[in-house]
Amino acid sequence: MEILVCVKRVPDTAENEFELNSAGNDLDRDDLVYSVNEWDNYAVEEAIQIVDNVGGSVTVVTVGDDESEEVLRREMAMGANNGVLLSDDAFEGSDGKGIAAILKAEIEKGRYDLILTGAQADEGAGQVGGMLAAMLDYPYASLVNKIEAVDDATIKVGREIEGGNQEMNEIQLPCVLSIQTGINEPRYVGIRGIRKVASVDIPVKGAGDLGIDAATVGDAGAKTKRVDYFVPDLGEGAEMLEGSTDEIIEKLIEKLKAKGGL
Amino acid sequence: MSSIIGPASFEFFGIFPAAILSFILPVVGVGLFAYIMARRLAPLVRAAPDYRLDHIGRRIQKLIVIWLGQIRQPRYMLAGVLHIVIFAGFLILSIRSVSLVVIGLSDGFVMPGFGGWPGVVYNILKDYAATFVLIACIIAGIRRGVFKPARYAVPEKYGKDHTAEAVFVLGIIATLMISESLFEASELAYALKETGDAHFVAPLTLVWFFKILLSGASFDFLQGLHIFSYFLHDVTFFFFLCFLPLGKHFHVITSFFNVFFMRLDKGKIKPVRHGVTAEQLDDLESFGVKKLEDFTWKHMLDFYSCADCGRCSDQCPANAVGRPLSPRFISIKARDLMFKNYPLSGEIYKSKMLVEDIYTEDEIWSCTTCGACEEECPLAIEYIDKMVDLRRGMVDEGMVPQSLQKPLKALEKRGNPYGKMEKKRADWALEKEFKAAYTIKDLGKDAADTLYFVDSITSYDDNIQEIARHTAVILQQAGVDFGILGKEEKDSGNEVLRFGEEMLYQDLKEQNTQAILDTGVKQIVTADPHAYNALKNDYTGLPPVRHISQVVAEKITSGALSLKPCLDPDKVYVYHDPCYLGRHNGVYDDPRQALDAIEGLTRVEMEKSRDRSFCCGGGGLMLFYEPEEDTRMGVLRVNMAAEAGANVIVTACPFCLVNIQDAIKVAGKEGEMEALDFTELIVRHLR
């Protein structure tokens, strides 16, 4: 099975303390460390496991700048066979639809049976997978937590439904799936693994290579624009406890006692 | 001399010379033994290299103390004494056994140098040896067969019980002792009966008893018994020789070599592959132990040498809390596999991934590398290096539990397992009261004589930051000119190395080494035994490293520090030895000496202390690992302290403090017991 996994380089939530920048329209990105979007990592692990079982190859693709190459290498160290970096100044500032359009152009250049994306990334919109499926006119399943290969033309996918119920669907290939965390246990990638793939060639493709009209993507083509980014003001009845962990706990207990909660 | 016919001249049924049998038995026995040994050596030849011919002097010393002196045996008193008796008996009787083989070909043969009075002395010695060995075998047999001490039990998942083999071998040894004594006693009884020549026999020995017992026997009976006991001894002897390499009694042969080639440097981890430098690591195809042949030949020799005594597992904290690890079976399972894959005849089988085939991932991650097993093993079998090698293999294959992946990634990106910002590494010094009284030099900007290496947990954990401030206060008071690396400091990587992430460890080591050498400090002090161990033993080319307890002990002696009388004289204190301070680095006395310098402080010892200290649960990455276990190591440790009558547990390691503090809560002993870091106790008592 030929599988393409779309990945994204995002600020690592576990290793950062987020603060807003001075302009107030984004995070202060000076001191951030980045890694591959967690959901995408599960998707790549799932793709590798499928290929281990039924054969084929895994390609990872990302839309981003030069630095995004590091996440492709990390996923290749995991076991993905190929990586493709879609990078062009014209792609900068793309909204979800723009990203989906760029990915679609690349996907149409190859022959993939299965396209995986993470369920969502750092911005939490969770829109690229669905848009991509629509643009490709492929069937789509979101929040997938189980994949079973059936034959060359169909697979079975499971989805967790609210309330802890599980649903199983048959879906025809080719299709697009957005992958939920917990579908597997992604393997560890150490520095040694990354060094082993350090010199593997990763092709970089721009708007021209993909045959994309630069005006339809990036800032120019974006139909949604972020206009503000802030921490909400404290509302009525909300209070932030400050101090060390011990002090916070002490204050919390005091408050609970005072209000009769304890 | 008597006219009993010896085996060399005896003829069965008057025609068949017994000497032919006495010739065939050793030839067949030795030949078979040589063949078995050659097959047993086959895996060692294919194993990874290991350099064990350095420090010959120290190796001979270990041989004298651990092998010949059996120094570790009495740690388990009854079993130990029994073993010493049997071991000493074997050494003494080995000469007799060899001369007996020759006696079968030449009557009355005497080993060169054993004629005259040395022979008389030796005879007395060997008669007592045989007697004591027999007594020891009987006691050991009753102990193994009837009382069955718990530590020999084999849990179902690890295979069949080994009692039968143990008792069988005791039977063989007893047969050797009895037949040897009968051989001699029958000859003496014959002589006495014939000539009235009462040869001197050491009283109360087996020979002495048998001689009395046989005093009424006929000449024919004595002659028959003489020859029968000779061949019984000969057959048993060569059977035993060939039986040894087939099971746990292989140690009778391998122990000498295993102790000679033992690991000499505590606290150090073996390189990924001997002969491959850190710079050449990138060229290696594979890392660590994945298959049987990836073990070094010494580690294979360890497997052969395991006597299945169970002392390692009896001391293992992971085993004690029900984690799926029992060091004894790390050895036994590997030996079983070696026997299976390298059979005595026929083709050699290809080995599979060890973690899957004989080990499980959780089994290998369960080890805290505390070193209790290695400290105990009478055969000097090593475990930590094997665990690290197996983990290196798992890391290379991506088999790392999710709970460890996060901190490892954080270490890669931020140099600490918590994923906290580098620039906040020195935030512990910004606490209001502390900042008002003390200024900590940043060695990136200012120079100082001494570096205080803080390490990650002390830098970032809200509660543990106190240790950093206390350490700084002590150093200041003691007049030490010191500073810190601040954001240039990375995790020491003690556990990164021990959890098998070699390349990440190499990165951390390089960054720290560079940062430390750039400061030009003359010495390094740390309050974290894990950092102490890494900088002292794993890193190279650094100035001398000391733990804060060593500094305190020295400054008390020199008078630079003086302590007030105990503020809580009603409390009972106990010192818990951190593994990486005690067992791995031998620092037992300095912290105790400092505690004892506080006048009026009542200090007790736990039964498990010093080199038998019981791990609190492990430090570094072990804090993140989520093991399967029935209880926590810390809880058992807190109970041990309570049993010792203590209500304050003093430790000298940030991880011990975290684990023991948590364990006090889990054990429901809050209010009764408290955990205190060494530095806090000292600061409270500073004058």
Interface residues (C-beta under 8 A of the other chain):
Chain A: D12 A14 E15 N16 E17 D31 V33 S35 M78 G79 E185 P186 R187 Y188 V189 G190 I191 R192 G193 R195 S244 T245 D246
Chain B: L281 D282 F287 V395 D396 E397 G398 M399 V400 P401 Q402 L404 Q405 K406 L408 K409 A410 E412 K413 R414 G419 K420 M421 K423 D462 N463 E501 E502 M503 L504 D507
